Amino acid sequence: MRLKDKKIIVTAAAQGIGKATAINFAKEGALVTATDINKEKLAELAKENSDIQIQQLDATDKIAVEKFCTSLDDVDILFHAVGFVHHGTLMDCNDDEFKRSIDVNIYSAYLMSYNLLPKMITKGKGNIIIVSSAASSVKGAPNRFIYGVTKAALNGFVKALAIDYVKQGIRCNAILPGTVETPSWTGRVNMAEDPIKAREDFIARQAMGRLAQPEEIASLATYLASDESDFVTGTLNLIDGGWTL
Ligand SMILES: NC(=O)c1ccc[n+]([C@@H]2O[C@H](COP(=O)([O-])OP(=O)(O)OC[C@H]3O[C@@H](n4cnc5c(N)ncnc54)[C@H](O)[C@@H]3O)[C@@H](O)[C@H]2O)c1
């Protein structure tokens, strides 16, 4: 029970990394509110895990985020996993696609943090964990132009937030996964011209010769959420099977 009674908001919790993390947090005794834009998949999560509260929430919707955050009495931790992968180079990324990735990948993190941080500051303790990516300021990945740009921005976001609020008891860290076998990753691979080769290429680039499972990211998230990591702030935690070695 490493997270006993900690009140945690998880975004993008209906599948993949967010879902695995919400489940792990709850197993460790946290009081989890799982949020996502996808109502149906959230309902499935609640059906399988009766101890997890669910709330449909579009993390890019200012009014909805304000309303949701105002409704909370108390919060200890934000685990923010909302993210979207745009495939392509700079020349493949038009105005709308550029703005969409900024909105989903960066603005959502700002909105959630902006609305939850005051509650944490009032308590004198808080913890924000942002899911970034190894494909960011750490590693240039082919055809991940705007994705890498936005994830690099999140790395800066974490450092900036960590330094500005460290004296008020707030910690802020990032998780930078390599390739994780999640539904959206599987969907992207299946859409490739040659899905079998696409899968092999993804696996080959991980030095360990395999992909990560969402539960492995959840383990790192649990450490960062727990008091075991109380001296850890402003860090970019790579979990990439050696991709960036
Ligand atoms: N899967 C990977 O290989 C990988 C690698 C590095 C980083 N990441 C990052 O991890 C995070 C989660 O990735 P994943 O692959 O587990 O996710 P996923 O794509 O499988 O699931 C994403 C979830 O986010 C939800 N969502 C999308 N837009 C939303 C919005 N505006 N508001 C609320 N919810 C929204 C979707 O409904 C979905 O349930 C993302 O930030 C992603 O960039 C993933």
The ligand as a Tripos MOL2 file, in Angstrom:
@<TRIPOS>MOLECULE
LIG
   44    48     1     0     0
SMALL
NO_CHARGES

@<TRIPOS>ATOM
      1 N1          2.7370    4.0450  -26.5260 N.am      1 LIG1
      2 C1          3.9710    4.4780  -26.6890 C.2       1 LIG1
      3 O1          4.7980    3.8310  -27.3490 O.2       1 LIG1
      4 C2          4.4020    5.7840  -26.0360 C.ar      1 LIG1
      5 C3          5.7660    6.1040  -26.0520 C.ar      1 LIG1
      6 C4          6.1820    7.2970  -25.4620 C.ar      1 LIG1
      7 C5          5.2390    8.1320  -24.8940 C.ar      1 LIG1
      8 N2          3.9290    7.8100  -24.9080 N.ar      1 LIG1
      9 C6          2.9790    8.7440  -24.3160 C.3       1 LIG1
     10 O2          2.2320    8.1030  -23.3110 O.3       1 LIG1
     11 C7          0.9400    8.7000  -23.2250 C.3       1 LIG1
     12 C8         -0.1140    7.6290  -23.3150 C.3       1 LIG1
     13 O3          0.1040    6.9050  -24.4920 O.3       1 LIG1
     14 P1         -0.6360    5.5310  -24.7960 P.3       1 LIG1
     15 O4          0.0230    4.9430  -25.9900 O.co2     1 LIG1
     16 O5         -0.7910    4.7670  -23.5470 O.co2     1 LIG1
     17 O6         -2.0340    6.1200  -25.1670 O.3       1 LIG1
     18 P2         -3.2210    5.6480  -26.0580 P.3       1 LIG1
     19 O7         -3.0910    6.4640  -27.2890 O.co2     1 LIG1
     20 O8         -3.3210    4.1660  -26.1570 O.co2     1 LIG1
     21 O9         -4.4100    6.1860  -25.1730 O.3       1 LIG1
     22 C9         -4.5800    7.5590  -25.0680 C.3       1 LIG1
     23 C10        -5.8150    7.8540  -24.2750 C.3       1 LIG1
     24 O10        -5.9200    9.2690  -24.2430 O.3       1 LIG1
     25 C11        -7.2720    9.6200  -24.4100 C.3       1 LIG1
     26 N3         -7.3660   10.9870  -24.8840 N.ar      1 LIG1
     27 C12        -7.0140   11.4560  -26.1080 C.ar      1 LIG1
     28 N4         -7.2500   12.7680  -26.1730 N.ar      1 LIG1
     29 C13        -7.7490   13.1400  -24.9720 C.ar      1 LIG1
     30 C14        -8.1920   14.3700  -24.4250 C.ar      1 LIG1
     31 N5         -8.1690   15.4960  -25.1450 N.pl3     1 LIG1
     32 N6         -8.6230   14.4030  -23.1480 N.ar      1 LIG1
     33 C15        -8.6630   13.2680  -22.4280 C.ar      1 LIG1
     34 N7         -8.2770   12.0620  -22.8830 N.ar      1 LIG1
     35 C16        -7.8140   12.0120  -24.1430 C.ar      1 LIG1
     36 C17        -7.8000    8.5820  -25.4000 C.3       1 LIG1
     37 O11        -9.1970    8.4850  -25.3430 O.3       1 LIG1
     38 C18        -7.0810    7.3180  -24.9180 C.3       1 LIG1
     39 O12        -7.8290    6.6290  -23.9580 O.3       1 LIG1
     40 C19         0.8580    9.7220  -24.3500 C.3       1 LIG1
     41 O13         1.1430   10.9960  -23.8460 O.3       1 LIG1
     42 C20         1.9590    9.2660  -25.3020 C.3       1 LIG1
     43 O14         2.4650   10.3100  -26.0820 O.3       1 LIG1
     44 C21         3.4790    6.6430  -25.4610 C.ar      1 LIG1
@<TRIPOS>BOND
     1     1     2 1
     2     2     3 2
     3     2     4 1
     4     4     5 ar
     5     4    44 ar
     6     5     6 ar
     7     6     7 ar
     8     7     8 ar
     9     8     9 1
    10     8    44 ar
    11     9    10 1
    12     9    42 1
    13    10    11 1
    14    11    12 1
    15    11    40 1
    16    12    13 1
    17    13    14 1
    18    14    15 2
    19    14    16 1
    20    14    17 1
    21    17    18 1
    22    18    19 2
    23    18    20 1
    24    18    21 1
    25    21    22 1
    26    22    23 1
    27    23    24 1
    28    23    38 1
    29    24    25 1
    30    25    26 1
    31    25    36 1
    32    26    27 ar
    33    26    35 ar
    34    27    28 ar
    35    28    29 ar
    36    29    30 ar
    37    29    35 ar
    38    30    31 1
    39    30    32 ar
    40    32    33 ar
    41    33    34 ar
    42    34    35 ar
    43    36    37 1
    44    36    38 1
    45    38    39 1
    46    40    41 1
    47    40    42 1
    48    42    43 1
@<TRIPOS>SUBSTRUCTURE
     1 LIG1         1 GROUP 0 **** ****
